[in-house]
Amino acid sequence: MSRQERKNMIEFISRVRPVDMELFMYMTDADLEQVYNTTYFYHEEIAE
């Protein structure tokens, strides 16, 4: 995952749900992607 992709994921997650920013420092790319996918699909379902 590129740095820009990671930055975009973190920005989206932090806008949609309250998460301690320090937590992102300890997440692997796989962890972050899993949280992003869960958050994105949940947010998408609400929008429909």
NUSEVEX-317450 format. One record per residue: x, y, z of N, C-alpha, C, O, CB in turn; residue number from 0; residue in one letter. Coordinates in steps of 0.001 Angstrom, whole numbers, plus 500000, padded with zeros to 6 digits. Each point is the difference from the previous one (the first is absolute). Last residue first. Glycine has a CB too. Example, Ala and Ser with C-alpha at 12.3 -4.5 7.8 and 13.67 -1.06 7.14 Angstrom:
residues 2
npx_npy_npz_capx_capy_capz_cpx_cpy_cpz_opx_opy_opz_cbpx_cbpy_cbpz_i_aa
512850_497750_507080_500820_501190_500060_499230_501090_500730_500509_501108_500169_500675_498264_497686_1_S $
499106_494908_502075_499110_501190_500000_500900_501200_500000_501036_499981_500665_497072_498846_500581_0_A $
***
This chain:
residues 48
npx_npy_npz_capx_capy_capz_cpx_cpy_cpz_opx_opy_opz_cbpx_cbpy_cbpz_i_aa
472461_504345_501341_498970_499486_499086_498688_500049_500687_498984_499616_499420_502631_498904_499424_47_E $
502245_502706_503548_499724_500997_498956_498899_499538_499052_499285_500826_499432_503086_499933_500721_46_A $
499332_496321_503192_499179_501061_500616_499585_501013_498945_498871_500492_500014_502318_499205_502190_45_I $
501790_496915_496520_498675_499441_500258_499069_501058_500584_498822_500057_499646_502209_497686_500720_44_E $
503527_503366_499002_499313_499894_498717_498575_499468_500178_499081_500468_499329_503131_499157_499543_43_E $
500686_500513_504861_499613_501362_499611_499210_499977_498699_499033_500748_499855_503001_500175_501295_42_H $
499820_495045_500264_498962_500391_500949_499470_501377_499634_498788_500218_499997_502284_498396_501819_41_Y $
502577_499802_495736_498793_499271_499643_498844_500329_500937_498852_500059_499559_502574_498120_499518_40_F $
502801_503794_501847_499493_500448_498708_498687_499305_499654_499034_500659_499615_503313_499780_499637_39_Y $
500013_498231_504659_499433_501343_500144_499354_500459_498708_498901_500554_500018_502822_499982_501701_38_T $
500608_495365_498222_498840_499898_500873_499285_501341_500120_498775_500066_499898_502358_498092_501363_37_T $
502926_501784_496389_498951_499283_499264_498726_499882_500823_498904_500222_499486_502857_498503_499288_36_N $
502032_503198_503333_499498_500853_498920_498846_499317_499273_498951_500610_499792_503333_500414_499942_35_Y $
500051_496508_503484_499176_501019_500648_499375_500912_498944_498827_500359_500104_502641_499559_501958_34_V $
501580_496913_496365_498816_499319_500535_499054_501002_500655_498790_499936_499784_502568_497975_500578_33_Q $
502822_503639_498102_499125_499683_498871_498719_499316_500473_498925_500260_499460_503090_499530_499058_32_E $
501345_501107_504666_499387_501234_499532_499022_499737_498860_498914_500578_499960_503136_500669_500732_31_L $
500527_495159_500899_499040_500440_501024_499231_501226_499514_498775_500066_500098_502720_499026_501720_30_D $
502016_499389_495469_498869_499069_499961_498928_500394_501015_498807_499951_499697_502743_498219_499558_29_A $
502525_504215_500692_499212_500316_498813_498760_499110_499917_498922_500463_499627_503172_500269_499189_28_D $
499597_499960_506055_500678_499589_498775_499127_500415_498821_498860_500425_500185_502292_497614_500980_27_T $
498889_504480_503714_499310_499102_499079_500896_499640_498817_500709_500844_499452_497093_500159_501233_26_M $
503115_502184_502959_500328_498620_500330_499347_498991_499069_500226_498798_500141_500025_501921_502199_25_Y $
499064_504068_497383_501454_499811_499966_500387_498543_500206_501046_499562_499520_499235_502757_501334_24_M $
495177_499253_499513_500441_499784_498623_501503_499742_499906_500458_499310_499089_497672_502148_500152_23_F $
499758_499783_504906_499765_498602_499643_500514_499689_498598_500496_498900_499758_497501_501085_501738_22_L $
501877_504452_500281_501185_499243_500402_499870_498528_499617_501003_499335_499742_499356_502269_502148_21_E $
496012_501461_497545_500997_500081_498936_501268_499218_500343_500691_499524_499099_498390_502714_500282_20_M $
495858_496696_502263_501189_500654_500536_501096_499959_498936_500376_498921_499543_499003_500434_502848_19_D $
495384_500652_496356_501111_499082_500262_501169_500818_500526_500278_501090_499501_498959_497290_498681_18_V $
495230_501994_500086_500980_500506_500972_501051_498933_500325_499687_498948_500558_498550_502575_500413_17_P $
499195_498969_494189_499821_499425_501333_501068_500514_500946_501127_500273_499586_497841_497679_499408_16_R $
500574_503803_496516_498745_499256_500115_499767_499453_501398_498855_499941_500450_501361_499472_497163_15_V $
503809_503022_501062_498833_500862_499757_498690_499287_500325_499058_500622_500491_502234_500560_497728_14_R $
502868_496504_502048_499906_500981_501083_498841_500971_499805_499497_500557_500975_502960_499245_499332_13_S $
498488_496936_496336_499572_499346_501238_499812_501031_501111_499018_499941_500739_502196_497958_498581_12_I $
500547_503651_496573_498601_499578_499875_499489_499411_501309_498929_500373_500479_501430_499189_497079_11_F $
504216_501586_502207_499154_501203_499969_498525_499633_499921_499176_500595_500695_502678_500667_498195_10_E $
501309_495267_500800_499962_500554_501355_499103_501225_500057_499227_500160_500944_503083_498975_499477_9_I $
498492_498952_495360_499194_499103_500827_499850_500563_501414_498903_500002_500558_501880_498030_498077_8_M $
502092_504243_498400_498592_500160_499609_499079_499124_500846_498925_500442_500403_501815_500095_497267_7_N $
503927_498995_502931_499556_501311_500480_498516_500211_499683_499242_500463_500853_503093_500453_498830_6_K $
499737_495245_498573_499856_499888_501456_499465_501302_500582_499113_499983_500854_502772_498352_499219_5_R $
499181_501648_495372_498823_499158_500259_499733_499895_501500_498861_500123_500449_501602_498571_497447_4_E $
503448_503519_500801_498818_500806_499679_498719_499207_500242_499025_500541_500522_502313_500733_497775_3_Q $
502848_496581_502178_499783_500945_501107_498741_500826_499758_499264_500305_500938_503218_499802_499475_2_R $
497672_495057_497330_500797_501221_499958_499660_500905_501182_498971_499833_500654_501142_500007_496839_1_S $
499733_494667_502181_499143_501167_500000_500903_501229_500000_500991_500055_500728_497131_498714_500500_0_M $
***
